[in-house]
Amino acid sequence: MGRVRLPVAIFILLAAVGSVWAADLRVAVVSLSSPVAPFSDATLEIQTAPGAACVIAVRHKSGPSRARGLVPKTADGKGRVAWLWRVGSNTTPGQWPIEVTCEKGAARGSLRTTFEVR
């Protein structure tokens, strides 16, 4: 023990440098409809890099939403992505999390926010 072989040391060094150079992708909320009533439309618009591929996940007490508008989207030429979905008529009132993750090349970014159903 005590002696590290050179290839292992080089691998560890390259892994550390790779994580330092990993690019972060900015993802920010532009607008969010909140509060919303059950059986009404909710919207979220975000800003990221043009051409970034983005996915959205909305969770409720009953689990992940499967609303029709919550589909993967690609940011437009200005870096904007907007989602519109119908909140279910039986959605429990409260604060519910939304997570958006975007990727472009090796860069990745995400945001977490909440919206209120009442």
C-alpha positions in Angstrom: 0.0 0.0 0.0 1.1 3.6 0.0 2.3 3.5 -3.6 -0.1 4.7 -6.4 0.7 3.5 -9.9 1.2 6.3 -12.4 -1.7 5.3 -14.8 -4.1 5.3 -11.8 -2.8 8.7 -10.7 -3.2 10.1 -14.2 -6.7 8.8 -14.5 -7.7 10.4 -11.2 -6.2 13.7 -12.2 -8.0 13.7 -15.6 -11.3 12.9 -13.9 -10.8 15.8 -11.5 -9.9 18.2 -14.3 -12.9 17.0 -16.3 -15.3 17.8 -13.5 -13.8 21.2 -13.1 -14.3 21.9 -16.8 -17.8 20.5 -16.9 -20.1 23.2 -18.3 -23.2 24.3 -16.5 -26.2 25.3 -18.5 -28.3 28.2 -17.2 -32.0 27.5 -16.7 -34.2 30.3 -15.3 -37.9 30.9 -14.8 -39.3 33.7 -17.0 -42.9 33.2 -15.9 -45.1 30.8 -13.9 -48.8 30.8 -13.4 -49.5 30.4 -9.7 -51.8 30.0 -8.0 -54.1 27.9 -10.3 -57.4 26.3 -9.7 -58.1 22.6 -10.4 -59.3 22.0 -14.0 -57.6 25.2 -15.2 -54.4 25.8 -17.3 -51.0 26.2 -15.8 -48.0 27.7 -17.7 -44.2 27.8 -17.2 -41.8 29.6 -19.4 -38.0 29.2 -19.0 -34.9 30.8 -20.4 -31.9 28.6 -21.4 -29.4 28.3 -24.3 -30.9 28.3 -27.8 -31.3 24.7 -29.1 -31.2 23.1 -25.6 -33.3 20.0 -25.1 -35.5 20.3 -22.1 -37.8 18.1 -20.1 -40.3 19.0 -17.3 -41.7 17.0 -14.4 -44.6 18.2 -12.3 -45.5 16.2 -9.1 -48.7 16.2 -7.1 -49.8 14.3 -4.0 -50.9 11.4 -6.2 -47.5 11.3 -8.0 -46.1 12.6 -11.3 -48.5 14.5 -13.6 -49.2 12.9 -16.9 -50.9 16.0 -18.3 -50.8 16.2 -22.1 -48.6 19.4 -22.4 -45.8 18.2 -20.2 -43.6 16.9 -23.1 -39.9 17.4 -23.9 -39.2 20.5 -25.9 -36.3 22.3 -27.6 -35.5 25.9 -26.8 -36.2 28.3 -29.6 -33.6 30.7 -31.1 -33.9 33.0 -28.1 -33.5 30.2 -25.6 -37.1 30.2 -24.6 -39.3 27.1 -23.8 -42.9 27.3 -22.7 -45.2 24.6 -21.4 -49.0 24.7 -21.0 -50.9 22.0 -19.2 -54.3 21.4 -17.6 -54.3 20.9 -13.9 -56.6 17.9 -13.1 -60.0 18.5 -11.6 -59.1 16.2 -8.6 -55.7 17.7 -7.9 -55.1 18.2 -4.2 -54.7 21.9 -3.2 -51.2 22.8 -2.1 -47.7 23.7 -3.2 -46.3 21.2 -5.8 -42.8 20.9 -7.2 -41.8 21.4 -10.8 -38.4 20.3 -12.1 -37.0 21.3 -15.5 -33.7 19.8 -16.9 -32.0 21.0 -20.1 -29.1 19.7 -22.0 -27.0 21.0 -24.9 -23.9 19.1 -25.9 -22.0 18.3 -22.6 -23.7 21.1 -20.7 -26.6 20.4 -18.4 -28.7 22.5 -16.1 -31.8 22.3 -14.1 -34.2 24.3 -12.0 -36.7 23.5 -9.3 -39.6 25.6 -8.4 -43.2 25.1 -7.1 -46.6 26.2 -8.1 -49.8 26.4 -6.0 -53.1 24.7 -6.6 -56.0 26.2 -4.7 
